[in-house]
Amino acid sequence: MSRHLEVREVLRRITASARDLLGAEYAALGVPDDHGGFAQFVVDGITEEQWRAIGPLPRQHGVLALMLHESGPTRLDDVREEPSFGGWPAAHPDMKAFLGMPILDADASAGTRDATSGDPGGGEPGDGAQEVMGVIFLANKRAGGGFTDHDEELLRILAAHAAIALSNARLYERSRELTLAGERARIAHDLHDAVSQKLFSLRLTAKAAATLVGRDPDRARAELAEVARLAAEAADELRAVVVELRPAALEEDGLVPTLASQVQVLDRAHTAAVSFEADRVRALPAAQEAAVLRVAQEALHNALRHSGAERVEVTLTGTAARGALLRVTDDGRGFDPESVRRAGRHLGLVSMRDRAAAVGGRLTLDSAPGKGTAVELEVPGA
């Protein structure tokens, strides 16, 4: 469960694990919203066709409603005989034996430790006010009969680990949202600093040319040539911003094709020659691939916007540890990293280092005035 960072995938893993662990025919996991329903509801043991036939997500009623307000498990020999049972849609499979277990937030210190260690004597999870992050529902033992004390304890342990995995996934998604917000802010800053200023200069130069047409045609022609140059630079800047705004098809295409496509577009959009080579690159975990792509984008941004490079090379090579080594080099003017740090100009280096650290990678930067720049990122494999 903890290998995955997307909330939806974590929910699926929890649900499938619970069903397999306890030998149940059906499993579901509901995450409550703030409006009397479920924000997410994941099922296992039911086909897509069955799920579509059942209809809309269940509301918080009956046994489900009780579970969302309980800090302990609910075990029933026949859910249909429960007074709060409210029935189910016609296409819903028939269910009898029922076991429900809340997933409490990871702050459930004493209870979570006891559940994780398998010691039921230290108190129930949920002693004190705690958020119900979701509820695992199981129905019908495949071997027949009802759920047992042992089943309940197994599910309690799984729910404790599920709480940690779900908390981590939520933090990761929140971090990703903040990263996207920061990238949008950077692009807006680029638009203001680069494109807007060039357009302002273009406007002033065009006005100057207009006033000189009658009395100094030669100077007017020079000013118009400057207008053409500024317009071309502004177009280059706009194309570069559009490239950065385009979503990378990482999940659909994979790391190598996505990075190759990005480099190809940047090569067309800029006067600098941008190339890409890949060698023996294996598929990496999703978090590692995302980190490699984002670091490559940041390094390319710096090289194409700030270095004055004529050539930028991107290479991606598989490593013996089943990881990958990314290298972005340019023949630009280079810089003194220490002077840049003292001046408070980070050039995205903090962001790149944070991305590397988040996936257990190692980032190095080599640059000097007049010597170009090389950025390397090495990430481990699965």
Summary of the structure (lengths in Angstrom):
residues: 382
radius of gyration: 28.9
end to end distance: 14.3
largest distance: 101.1
contacts: 1164
relative contact order: 0.08
helix: 51%
strand: 19%
